[in-house]
């Protein structure tokens, strides 16, 4: 689906982006590994039609989380 092996997708944290400390990157990567594994398990056990709905719901949740982070960042800037 993503053009990489499943193992690479869920087990390899890669190199931290600039400005992110390695230990923080490891913690974030562990959460991603757990989430990625759960998503892949779900996707292998449901029909194609259900997969579309599942992925749409996941994307909506992802975009809501990003919006929430941006609102919190803006509020923090306003309060300082």
N, C-alpha and C positions, 0 to 999 in steps of 0.2 A: 504494500500500500504506500509506503513512504520511500521506497527505493533503497532501503537498507535492510540488513537482516534483523530479525526480531531481537536477537541477543544484543546487537549493537544499539538498537533503539532503546532498550530498557536497562542495559547494564553498563554502558560506557558513558560516563559523565562528560568526557571531553575536556578541553582546556577552558578554564574560567575566562569569561570576558574581562577586558581591562576594567580595573576598579573593583572587582569582586575577589575577596580573599578566598584562598583555596578551601579552608574549612567550611565557610558559608556555602561555597559552590558544592562541596560534598554533601552537605545537609539538604540543599535544594535538590540535588541530583537523586538522592535517596528517595525523597518524596515523589519525584518524577518517575523513578523506577517502579515504586509501588503503584502509583496511579496508572502508569503505562501498562503494567502487568494486568491490573484489574480490567482496564479497557480492552486489551487484547483477548482476555478470557471471555469477557462479555461478547465481543464481536464474533468469536468463533462458535458461540452457542446459540445465536439468534438468526432469524431469516434475513434475507437481503432487504426486505421492506422494513423490518424492525431496525436494521443497521442504519438506514437513512434517518429514521426518527431519532435513534440513539445519538448519532453523530450531530444532528441538528441541535438536540438538547444540550449536548456537551459543549458545542460551539457557543450557544447562548449563554451558558454558565461561565465560560471562559471570558467572553466579552463583558459580562456583568462584573466579573472579578476585576478586570482591567479598569473599567469605569469607576468602580469603588475605590481602587488604589489611587487613581488620578484625583478623585474628589478628596480623599484623605490627604494626599500630598498638597493640594491647593489649600485645604483648610489649615494644614500645618504651616504653610508659608504665610498665610494671613495672620496666624496667631503669634508669629515671631516678629 
